[in-house]
Each structure stands twice: as structure tokens, then as C-alpha cells.
Amino acid sequence: MSQRFFRCPHCRLPHEEGEPVCPLTGQKIEARRSASSIPPPDERPREVGRSEPPGRSEPAPGVKLPGDGLRPAERSREGEVLGGVYLVKEPLGRGATAVVYEGEHLPLGRRVALKVMTAERVGNQEARRRFLQEAQAVASLSHGNICQVYDLGTLPDGALFCAMEYLQGEPLSACIEREGALSLVDVVEFGVQMLAGLHEAHSKGIVHRDVKPENVFLARVPGVQRPVVKLLDFGLAKLLVPPAPEGDEPTQITRAGVVVGTPFYMAPEAVTGQSVLDRRADLWAVGVVLFLGLTGRLPFRGVNWAETAQAILHRPLPAIHELRGGVPPELAQAIERALEKNRERRQASAMDFARQLVQVRRILHTP
């Protein structure tokens, strides 16, 4: 099977190279563009952004966002030296709780992303707890598919800041918005890398709880042809009690009835605010992301939160083969299993899910 794809300008799905006519619309194909990589630096727009579904989101490290909405005091941080070693350069974007700047670790000359809590959040204890929780959670992880946190500190005005890995590239959300749907190879490869990062987090007793395309960054790494997935924003992460080895059934301490996450990517047990969640909630979210990347649409959505929740809880999963032809049954089955409403029927772990995708990858690369 050929693994060179182009983006069809008519149906917006990827077809194999050599297709002169769109097999879905019958229209002649003239413009061709590969969907298997992100644009090179000189072709990529500097600013990347999109309207988001309801939910919490922070700017990705290294990505300038349009209309960043920075306050004068936040812009005036340029030129400051945080913690005595981090030079603040230009702002990259503003989220709900923090501003992200390009920065430099002066003693080492290393480029970093500096995440600084916004002034209005300094006195908010819940915001401080989440900021600390994210930094501490990620700092405990060391994996190539997780954006690294290097340092954490407090400024004289009480604002918390952390120094993070500086990433160049774009979030998966921007890629899907541009392409409409991804090639089979990209869906599988991005899925394997997402699950590898989650396996590392889960093995340390950490559940992400907010996996979505905005928090999956496609980083350009020198010397690596394909984008490298980096998981972002562990601000909603929870620590399993106790951290458990592969195959065990850990529980999670949280308040019953509290809904946490971004609605479209929340597992049924999270929608109902159950007090016991485990890593299978993250596997559901990965299934939603892969379904979106494969078909260009979300599996469950409504016009508001209540309708979306009802769809997640009660509506059957749309058939993948009806939304896109040519999908290997093994890939459809892996995604469908991750999106089982009964979590006992999902993959037992991120590694189990990844193994299924690796088998699909072998099929795709078989001539």
C-alpha cells in the first residue's frame, strides 16, 4: 500500500497519490498537498489559533496566538529577569490563568518558554494549586512525548512562574482545522506517541484528564522528519491513590459530582461526575481525538453542554467506515474499543491501546 497522501480539495479527506478524480465526489483533482507533515517553517503562518469548545485551555509553549489580549503590565515584563536567570522576551499568548513568554536561561543560553500566572489569579488559591500541581506533575515525568518543565519559582508580586521546554510547530487542533482529516499514517503515528506519553504519566500515578487536540502539540525537532507529539497542560491532572503498576485498578480522590475536563472529550464516567476515575478516562479522550483526526468530526457533540452530555452518555458511536472509506478494520476496532461507554470494555491501559495501533502501523507499511 502506498503511503503518500494528498489532501483532496473537494471532500477534504486524504487520498493516495495518483488519484486523478475524487472517489467520493467524482470531481477532477488538480491541487495536491501532502497531509503527512506540518508545513516547513518558511510556509507556516506565525500565528496559530482557533475558536475552542467550552473548556480550559492555555497557550501552547512557543506558539504566538492572535489577539493575545495582554494587559500593559503583562507586556511590560519583557526584559525582566525572573528568578535571577530567566530573561523574558516577547509574549507568545495569554490563557485563562497564565501568560506564556519566549525566554532565555541566561547562564546556559537555552531558549525556554516562561509561563507566568496572571495578576488577577495571584490571590486565587485554586488557581495557584492548579499551577503548582501542573508543574510538579510534569516535573516528575521524563518522556519525549511530554513537554518538559525545568524550573518553578515565585515572583516578588506573588505570581508563580515555571520555565518549560520551548516548542516549535503547531497544536494538533490547528492541523485538523487546516486539513479537515488526517492521513491514516498520521492518525496512527500521533496516537502511538500520545499513548506513549500517557503511559509514562499513568505509570507515575498521574491521570491527565484534559486530553484534546489543543493539548497535543506537533513539535518540529531538528533532524526528525515527522512531527513529534508533546502532551501539554497537566493543570487538571490528578494523582492516583496509590500510584499503581500496569494492570492494577487505581482510584482517584476527587469530589463526587464535580465535572472536570473539556466536554467533547470527557468519558461518560467523567460526565456524570463520578468520584472514582482512572486512566481509562484518558483512553476515551484519545479515542475521541483519533476519531476526529480520522473523520474530521467529533463522535459526540451537541449545541450546548447538556446535549453534548446526553450524546456521550446515550447516543451510539457513529460507524467509522460510513464516515470514511478505506480505514483498516483493526484501526476502527481500536478506536471503537476506546470509546466504549462502559470503561470495563475499553483497553486496560495506554500500552494496550498503543500495541493495537502499532499492529495497524505494520499493516499500513506492508506493500
Secondary structure, DSSP 4 states (H G I P E B T S, - for coil): ----EEE-TTT-SEEETT-SB-TTT-PBP------SSPPPTTTS-SB------SS---PPTT-BPTT----HHHHTTTT-EETTTEEEEEEEEE-SSEEEEEEEETTTTEEEEEEEE-GGGTT-HHHHHHHHHHHHHHHT---TTB--EEEEEE-TTS-EEEEEE---EEEHHHHHHHHSS--HHHHHHHHHHHHHHHHHHHHTTEE----SGGGEEEE--TT-SS-EEEE---TT-EEEES---TT---EE---TT---S-GGG--HHHHTT-S---THHHHHHHHHHHHHHHHSS-SS--SSHHHHHHHHHHSPPPPHHHHSTT--HHHHHHHHHHT-SSGGGS-SSHHHHHHHHHHHHHHHT--
